[in-house]
Amino acid sequence: MPRLICVSREPEGLIALLLPEEEGASRLVRRPLGEVKGDGSRERAALLASWEHLGRARGATVDTLTHVLRVLLHTVPGELGPAPALAHPWLEPPPAPHKRTAAHPRGYRGTTYQPPKRSQPEALDVRPYLLHRSTARALLEPLRPHLAEALQRLGDEGLSRERLAQVDRALTAPGRVDVALAWRHGVLEARSAELPGSLLRLGCLLRPGEASDFHRLFALRGRLALDSHPEVGVLAARLLAEWVPDKGLGWLEVTASLEPEHQAGLLQALFETKSKVAGLEPGRYDLRIEDFAAEVPGRRRYYLCGLALGLTSEYLLSGYRLLEALGDSPRRDWLTHALPTASGPVPEELLLDLFAFAEIELEEATLVTLWGLCGQFPDFAGLLVDTPWRRLSPGAAGRLVEGLAEAWAPDEEEPRAWGAIRRLHPRLLRLLERIPASHQRRAVQMVFNLLGDMGAKWSGPDWLEPTVFTLAERVCQPPFGDADRLSYALESLVNHPEPSVRERLTRLPERSLSCLEESCSRGDLAGLVGEGMADLVARRADLVLAALESCPETLARTVALLGTPHKEARAALWEDFARHPWVREDPLEWEPGRLVASLREHGSEGVDSPLPRKARLAWEAGETLSPARTERALRLARTQLPRLRMQLLARHVLEFLRGSLAADVGDTRVRHALQMARLVEGNRRGLRRLLQHYFAGERDFIREHPESRAWFARHPRVKPETWLAGPVLSWEVPGWGRVTLEMEGDALEVLRMGTYVGSCFGLNGIRAESAAAVALDINKRVLYARDARGSVLARQLLAISRKDTLVPFAVYPPSTPPALQALFLDYDLAFAEALGLPLSEGVTEPEVEYVLSSSFWHDGAWDLGALEAMPSTGSRR
């Protein structure tokens, strides 16, 4: 049941005003008093009875005054208008008494004489007189002789005699004193009867008999936008109803200090955070927050929550000053996710200078995290101040900032993460002094990856940190690249418990590490390599290191394949591999005849013999070599034994990936497709079916599929021969040579559309199912730009929309030079003309149907307007 605020005297009768239950209401709920249920039913019944009695009052009697006072004391006037012009018969003079004469000094006229009786007043509805204050005072004037008796009756009914005495003083005081205010709050000031009804209604929620409370409310009369902004009145009523009076009045005083249009925002924020800020003293609210929160109500909520947590206002304001100086969007509230449990000094100027200098991603979020850390850890601000940021490269400074932000860890890990970062920070700075500027970011990335982001989580053994720093100093130099993906591949070796493994790792040849890094050229591929390395190192770290030392390229290809199957499949593959005689035993310890026979039996394409050619041919012919030649042949073979085992493992994985398909796993396109079919989440079933038909020789499976035919039937304007063939256009481009743009018709090449350009459509990419959708759906094609050697320079996805428009999507990679992008635009225009279809323009999310696919994601159609100024620098041939 909504809470009753007060009862209003209105022409319709006594109306109960209740707090609305729905959020954001701008009006109180109005309900006839007789329909209100709950506590106080006896008092409401007495009030309704008095109201009913006053509808037929007979004369200025004590009964009439008692009912009038009961109504006035327990109700408030409704919306006031001009006072009505009402005649009142009780104000007419009474009939004249009998006149005395000389003959009859007492006015006696004999025993039979009957003087006329006084006329009885007619029943009168005096309720309209109670609707306005001026007419109510006029009604009370003839009733004053009965005041003492009426007050005695009300006191006998249980009303406070002390407060009734205030009513007596109000009715006898000069000036326009409001009877109800005298009763409720002891207010006897002159002209109190002129207060607005909105203030009187709020006064009903204050403690009865406390004049000081109402005086505080009265002082807000001209500053609270109760009448001009009705929602403020509702929120103020709710505040006084749900909070203790002192706290509620305190917050109303703060609210009154704001501009009228912002008052509702603060009150609403208080209710939204009531469970957290109920104990917050209003005096702690700093009006300077309004400079940041006036246009973003959510900021008030989190400012209030911060104060309730014990944070200082100055600390909270520093966060908003930083965001404003950084150019934060006024509609964002980045502080919502970073409220610490303590306040601290914030070096605002240093942070702004740092963000102007460093290359920092997610700038606002990172800045807020640093701000939170300044409060959470007392010495964090000092660490920021003491760091020589300008002596680092901008990229290294940015990555170091992001790494420091990682100290904000959840729950019990938070102190541990900060403690580790604080301890390692000086050591990392000393390392960066020895690293060239071009590779400083890579060094910071590697340290934070291997110690924080990956397996260690800042809690590794004593040897972990020196291993990481030693390795970082070695590989964070030319000729290694400036981006760190090598950490994914080396993590399992860095964390290996055997000292011999870590020692061999730090002594690996430069070529070995460079080859491994090349296999991690893209983040998605690095994930595959890291997965395969972790599985292999856990089983045979010695085999991994031997392969890294002698055949790193073979190792890289093998672990990338090994990272493809799921964990249970890898375990089964390893068991099968470990049972092979070349792995279970040392084949170079066998006698030559058994060795060459085994190589002949188990060797195949992709598995090279470790033996030197002359020795192998001699032993296969049954010849016997001298001990010296035999020793030399076996010594050379031993260097190739890791390659043999890696190739054998790769063959096991490929056989698993191939399954029952008649696929040539020696073809790199086939291997890519088989891996893709295992790794995609969406469209997996459709892709496997496509590959099954493809390897069975049915290369037109997609074109002849009934769903594809049905799509063409729904789009008769699209001619299959034109859409599926597409033009082949070549340009001579200065610096590029001949560049050919052609639609790709081979499904295996289509699947490589993301891998070629390093996008999320690539192998192990988060949107790899979209590459599968292009291979499956007849309404989607991929356009490749190749140089004279056939190498892919860039690609573009094209599609036919539901509305029969040719939709060109963005050219990848994004770094494709404008001259080459202009060639794609020329091709699109020519292709649209050949199809007889319009080119889709101005539609970011065109509706492209699914045909055989079940999921397809793209990053929006190509913005052709941004390409209009691009010149085509090639000459078409």
Buried (B, 14 or more C-beta within 10 A) or exposed (E): EBBBBBBBBBEEBBBBBBBBEEEEBEEBBEBEBEEBEEEEEEEBEBBBEBBEBBEEBEBBBBBBBBBBBBBBBBBBBBEEEEBEEEEBEBEEEEEEEEEEEEEEEEEEEEEEEEEEEEEEBEEBEBBBBBBBBBBBBBBBEBBEEBBEBBBBBBBEEEBEEEBBBBBBEBBEBEEBBBBBBBBBBBBBBEEBBEBEBBBBBBBBBBEEBBBBBBEBBBEBEEBBBBEEBBBBBBBBBBBBBBBEBBBBBBBBBBBBBBEBEBBBBBBBBBBBBEEBBEEBEBEEBBEBBBEBBBEBBBBBBBBBBBBBBEBBBEBBBBBBBBBEBBEBEEEBBBBEEBBBEBBBBBBBEBBBEBBEBBBBEEBBBBBBBBBBBBBBBEEBBBBBEEBEBEEBBBBBBBBBBBBBBBBBBEEEEBEBBBEBBBEBBEEBBEBBEEBEBBBBBBBBBBBBBBBBBBBBBBEBEEEBBEBBBEBBBBBBBEEBBBBBBBBBBBBBBBBBEEEEBBEBBBEBEEEBBBBBBBBBEBBBBBBBBBBBBBBBBEBBBEBBBBBBBBBBBBBBBBBBBBBBBEEEBBEEBBEBBEEBEBBEEEBBEBEBEEBBEBBEEBBEEEBBBBBBEEBBEBBBEEEEBEEEBBEBBBEEBBEBBBBBBBBBBBBBBBEBBBEEBEBEBEEEBBBBBBBBBBBBEBBBEBBBBBBBBBBEEEEEBBEEBEEBEEBBEEBEEBBBEBBBEBEEBBBEBEEBEEBBBBBBBEBBBBBBBBBBBBBBBBBBBEBBBBBBBBBBBBBBBBBBBBBEEEEBBBBBBBBBBEEBBBBBBBBBEEEBBEBBBBBBBBBBBBBBEBBEBEBBEEEEEBEBBBBBBBBBEBEEBBEBEEBEEBEBBBEEE
